[in-house]
Amino acid sequence: MKTQKTTIRDFLFGENSREKVDAWLPRWMKFPAESYTTRGGFRTADQWARVQPLFMAE
């Protein structure tokens, strides 16, 4: 875990011969959220699609 944190920090700040990456976010933090795999979507988005009509009903 310590090595992973160091690698991510290096990319964010452009240190230790790593190319700096600006405005990076994990896919799950973006809006709308994205999945890392092709196995069937993003679970939270799928659940929202199912309950959204309940919030839109009058």
N, CA, C and O of each residue as an XYZ file, in Angstrom:
232
protein
N       0.819     -1.173      0.000
C       0.000      0.000      0.000
C       0.874      1.251      0.000
O       0.561      2.231     -0.676
N       1.947      1.216      0.745
C       2.834      2.373      0.819
C       3.427      2.678     -0.551
O       3.550      3.844     -0.926
N       3.794      1.644     -1.298
C       4.363      1.831     -2.637
C       3.319      2.408     -3.582
O       3.638      3.276     -4.394
N       2.083      1.944     -3.490
C       1.021      2.470     -4.339
C       0.768      3.945     -4.051
O       0.616      4.741     -4.979
N       0.723      4.313     -2.785
C       0.529      5.718     -2.424
C       1.663      6.584     -2.964
O       1.428      7.679     -3.476
N       2.887      6.089     -2.848
C       4.035      6.842     -3.337
C       3.970      7.019     -4.841
O       4.262      8.103     -5.346
N       3.592      5.978     -5.567
C       3.486      6.056     -7.024
C       2.413      7.059     -7.438
O       2.640      7.866     -8.340
N       1.270      7.021     -6.804
C       0.195      7.968     -7.118
C       0.652      9.392     -6.825
O       0.420     10.296     -7.628
N       1.294      9.596     -5.690
C       1.787     10.923     -5.325
C       2.811     11.418     -6.350
O       2.814     12.596     -6.708
N       3.670     10.529     -6.814
C       4.673     10.896     -7.825
C       4.005     11.376     -9.112
O       4.437     12.369     -9.697
N       2.974     10.696     -9.551
C       2.269     11.111    -10.767
C       1.532     12.437    -10.564
O       1.515     13.274    -11.466
N       0.926     12.639     -9.397
C       0.182     13.865     -9.148
C       1.087     15.091     -9.073
O       0.679     16.188     -9.455
N       2.322     14.907     -8.579
C       3.240     16.031     -8.424
C       4.376     16.036     -9.445
O       5.174     16.972     -9.473
N       4.457     15.002    -10.284
C       5.496     14.950    -11.304
C       6.883     14.732    -10.724
O       7.845     15.349    -11.182
N       7.002     13.887     -9.749
C       8.276     13.627     -9.088
C       8.800     12.246     -9.445
O       8.071     11.407     -9.973
N      10.096     12.020     -9.145
C      10.757     10.719     -9.351
C      10.604     10.217    -10.782
O      10.268      9.056    -11.013
N      10.852     11.095    -11.723
C      10.802     10.819    -13.171
C       9.435     10.315    -13.651
O       9.353      9.576    -14.633
N       8.377     10.710    -12.966
C       7.012     10.385    -13.397
C       6.392     11.621    -14.045
O       6.602     12.740    -13.577
N       5.637     11.423    -15.109
C       4.972     12.525    -15.793
C       3.813     13.039    -14.940
O       2.995     12.254    -14.461
N       3.744     14.368    -14.750
C       2.693     14.958    -13.937
C       1.348     14.845    -14.643
O       1.244     15.097    -15.844
N       0.324     14.466    -13.894
C      -1.023     14.324    -14.424
C      -1.911     15.335    -13.706
O      -2.078     15.268    -12.488
N      -2.486     16.280    -14.470
C      -3.342     17.309    -13.881
C      -4.806     16.882    -13.891
O      -5.255     16.167    -14.787
N      -5.531     17.330    -12.889
C      -6.982     17.143    -12.791
C      -7.402     15.684    -12.915
O      -8.400     15.382    -13.569
N      -6.658     14.785    -12.301
C      -6.997     13.367    -12.344
C      -7.952     13.022    -11.223
O      -7.791     13.485    -10.093
N      -8.945     12.212    -11.533
C      -9.869     11.670    -10.543
C     -10.069     10.189    -10.810
O     -10.049      9.761    -11.964
N     -10.261      9.405     -9.768
C     -10.645      8.015    -10.010
C     -11.973      7.979    -10.741
O     -12.799      8.875    -10.565
N     -12.189      6.970    -11.550
C     -13.430      6.886    -12.328
C     -14.674      6.887    -11.463
O     -15.702      7.436    -11.860
N     -14.599      6.285    -10.290
C     -15.782      6.204     -9.440
C     -16.125      7.545     -8.803
O     -17.222      7.696     -8.266
N     -15.210      8.535     -8.846
C     -15.491      9.854     -8.279
C     -15.980     10.851     -9.325
O     -16.433     11.939     -8.970
N     -15.897     10.499    -10.601
C     -16.346     11.397    -11.656
C     -17.867     11.462    -11.680
O     -18.544     10.621    -11.087
N     -18.394     12.459    -12.364
C     -19.843     12.532    -12.557
C     -20.133     12.622    -14.034
O     -19.659     13.552    -14.685
N     -20.872     11.719    -14.579
C     -21.395     10.525    -13.927
C     -20.284      9.517    -13.682
O     -19.280      9.497    -14.395
N     -20.470      8.693    -12.681
C     -19.466      7.700    -12.303
C     -19.234      6.712    -13.435
O     -20.150      6.387    -14.191
N     -17.992      6.238    -13.543
C     -17.632      5.277    -14.582
C     -17.120      3.993    -13.942
O     -16.681      3.993    -12.792
N     -17.179      2.915    -14.688
C     -16.719      1.621    -14.220
C     -15.322      1.337    -14.759
O     -14.937      1.858    -15.806
N     -14.573      0.520    -14.050
C     -13.245      0.118    -14.504
C     -13.304     -1.142    -15.369
O     -12.335     -1.464    -16.057
N     -14.413     -1.844    -15.341
C     -14.530     -3.083    -16.102
C     -15.706     -3.009    -17.066
O     -16.503     -2.072    -17.019
N     -15.804     -3.991    -17.928
C     -16.908     -4.057    -18.888
C     -17.942     -5.093    -18.461
O     -18.771     -5.502    -19.274
N     -17.910     -5.518    -17.223
C     -18.772     -6.610    -16.786
C     -20.200     -6.218    -16.478
O     -20.979     -7.065    -16.040
N     -20.579     -4.959    -16.690
C     -21.982     -4.670    -16.505
C     -22.303     -3.364    -15.819
O     -23.268     -3.306    -15.057
N     -21.565     -2.349    -16.047
C     -21.957     -1.053    -15.527
C     -21.460     -0.754    -14.130
O     -20.713     -1.526    -13.529
N     -21.892      0.372    -13.641
C     -21.488      0.854    -12.324
C     -22.651      0.644    -11.372
O     -23.740      1.165    -11.610
N     -22.453     -0.080    -10.337
C     -23.543     -0.517     -9.477
C     -24.389      0.635     -8.929
O     -25.617      0.556     -8.936
N     -23.742      1.703     -8.453
C     -24.502      2.825     -7.905
C     -25.390      3.459     -8.960
O     -26.544      3.786     -8.683
N     -24.865      3.636    -10.169
C     -25.661      4.214    -11.250
C     -26.823      3.293    -11.610
O     -27.930      3.761    -11.876
N     -26.575      2.000    -11.618
C     -27.640      1.041    -11.907
C     -28.740      1.114    -10.846
O     -29.925      1.060    -11.178
N     -28.360      1.234     -9.594
C     -29.344      1.317     -8.521
C     -30.131      2.622     -8.613
O     -31.339      2.633     -8.376
N     -29.461      3.714     -8.953
C     -30.152      4.994     -9.089
C     -31.198      4.928    -10.200
O     -32.303      5.447    -10.044
N     -30.855      4.295    -11.315
C     -31.803      4.177    -12.425
C     -33.059      3.446    -11.979
O     -34.151      3.727    -12.474
N     -32.913      2.521    -11.058
C     -34.057      1.752    -10.584
C     -34.957      2.558     -9.650
O     -36.176      2.390     -9.692
N     -34.392      3.432     -8.806
C     -35.196      4.170     -7.832
C     -35.524      5.596     -8.266
O     -36.340      6.255     -7.622
N     -34.918      6.079     -9.325
C     -35.140      7.453     -9.783
C     -36.618      7.776     -9.997
O     -37.059      8.851     -9.590
N     -37.403      6.887    -10.620
C     -38.827      7.202    -10.808
C     -39.556      7.501     -9.496
O     -40.527      8.258     -9.496
N     -39.117      6.932     -8.401
C     -39.760      7.184     -7.112
C     -39.555      8.632     -6.668
O     -40.406      9.195     -5.979
N     -38.438      9.234     -7.055
C     -38.161     10.615     -6.694
C     -38.825     11.601     -7.647
O     -39.055     12.754     -7.280
N     -39.128     11.172     -8.841
C     -39.721     12.041     -9.841
C     -41.242     12.021     -9.808
O     -41.887     12.884    -10.403
N     -41.812     11.057     -9.128
C     -43.275     10.942     -9.071
C     -43.859     12.087     -8.256
O     -43.255     12.553     -7.290
N     -45.024     12.523     -8.654
C     -45.695     13.618     -7.917
C     -46.905     13.126     -7.206
O     -47.589     13.904     -6.540
